[in-house]
Amino acid sequence: MCVCIPYLPINCWDIAFFGLYNIAFIVYLETNKATKNIFIRPDSKNIKRISITSYLNFISQPVNFKRPEIAKVFWELKNLDINYVAVSGIAWLGKAIISNLCF
């Protein structure tokens, strides 16, 4: 096991998986016709820029307790592919199953 941070049970492969997973999720959002311009957005001069705050706002919407009507939309079956919480849970569960089978 590769431990990146002493005294914390954080595996280097977990950090790599988290990074790769987020990159894949961003690529999916940007190539999906319904969710374009979440991470790469035009600024006031119409120049496309990376917007981390927009991405963080979007991925937090499934647990937006201040606006439950918006959160509810993310939990509909047809929208689970853009629900960061649901897709992350499935991805980490899949990673755990594969890790236990292979190692």
C-alpha positions as CSV (number, residue, x, y, z in Angstrom):
1,M,0.0,0.0,0.0
2,C,1.3,3.4,-1.0
3,V,0.6,5.9,1.8
4,C,0.9,9.5,0.6
5,I,0.1,11.2,3.9
6,P,1.7,9.8,7.1
7,Y,-0.7,8.8,9.9
8,L,-3.8,9.1,7.6
9,P,-5.2,6.0,5.9
10,I,-5.2,7.7,2.4
11,N,-4.0,5.5,-0.4
12,C,-2.2,7.1,-3.4
13,W,-4.4,5.0,-5.7
14,D,-7.4,6.5,-4.1
15,I,-6.1,10.0,-4.7
16,A,-5.3,9.1,-8.3
17,F,-8.8,7.6,-8.8
18,F,-10.5,10.7,-7.3
19,G,-8.6,12.9,-9.7
20,L,-9.2,10.8,-12.8
21,Y,-12.8,10.3,-11.8
22,N,-13.3,14.1,-11.6
23,I,-11.6,14.7,-14.9
24,A,-13.9,12.0,-16.5
25,F,-17.0,13.6,-14.9
26,I,-16.0,17.1,-16.2
27,V,-15.4,15.7,-19.7
28,Y,-18.8,14.0,-19.6
29,L,-20.6,17.2,-18.4
30,E,-18.9,19.3,-21.1
31,T,-19.7,16.9,-23.9
32,N,-23.3,16.2,-22.8
33,K,-25.6,18.4,-24.8
34,A,-27.8,19.1,-21.8
35,T,-25.0,20.2,-19.5
36,K,-22.4,22.1,-21.5
37,N,-20.6,25.1,-20.1
38,I,-20.4,24.0,-16.5
39,F,-16.7,23.8,-16.1
40,I,-15.6,25.9,-19.2
41,R,-17.8,29.0,-19.3
42,P,-17.6,32.2,-21.3
43,D,-16.6,35.2,-19.3
44,S,-17.9,38.8,-19.7
45,K,-15.7,39.2,-22.8
46,N,-17.1,35.9,-24.2
47,I,-13.7,34.2,-23.7
48,K,-14.0,30.6,-22.5
49,R,-12.4,30.2,-19.1
50,I,-12.3,27.4,-16.5
51,S,-14.8,28.0,-13.8
52,I,-14.1,25.9,-10.7
53,T,-16.8,27.6,-8.7
54,S,-19.4,26.8,-11.3
55,Y,-18.4,23.1,-11.2
56,L,-18.4,23.0,-7.4
57,N,-21.8,24.7,-7.3
58,F,-23.2,22.1,-9.9
59,I,-21.9,19.0,-8.1
60,S,-23.3,20.3,-4.8
61,Q,-26.8,20.6,-6.1
62,P,-28.0,17.1,-5.3
63,V,-27.5,17.9,-1.6
64,N,-28.8,21.5,-1.8
65,F,-31.0,21.6,1.2
66,K,-31.8,25.3,0.8
67,R,-33.5,24.6,-2.6
68,P,-35.0,21.1,-2.3
69,E,-36.9,21.5,-5.5
70,I,-33.6,21.7,-7.4
71,A,-32.1,18.8,-5.5
72,K,-35.1,16.7,-6.2
73,V,-34.5,17.0,-10.0
74,F,-31.0,15.6,-9.6
75,W,-32.4,12.4,-7.9
76,E,-34.8,11.6,-10.7
77,L,-33.8,8.4,-12.6
78,K,-33.3,10.2,-15.9
79,N,-30.9,12.7,-14.3
80,L,-28.7,10.3,-12.2
81,D,-26.0,10.5,-14.8
82,I,-25.3,14.2,-13.9
83,N,-25.8,13.6,-10.1
84,Y,-22.2,13.8,-8.7
85,V,-23.2,12.2,-5.4
86,A,-24.9,9.2,-7.0
87,V,-22.3,8.6,-9.7
88,S,-19.4,9.0,-7.2
89,G,-21.0,6.5,-4.9
90,I,-21.4,4.0,-7.7
91,A,-17.8,4.6,-9.0
92,W,-16.3,4.2,-5.5
93,L,-18.3,1.1,-4.9
94,G,-17.2,-0.3,-8.2
95,K,-13.6,0.6,-7.3
96,A,-13.9,-1.1,-4.0
97,I,-15.3,-4.3,-5.5
98,I,-12.6,-4.4,-8.2
99,S,-9.9,-3.7,-5.6
100,N,-11.1,-6.5,-3.4
101,L,-11.3,-9.0,-6.3
102,C,-7.9,-8.1,-7.7
103,F,-5.7,-7.5,-4.6
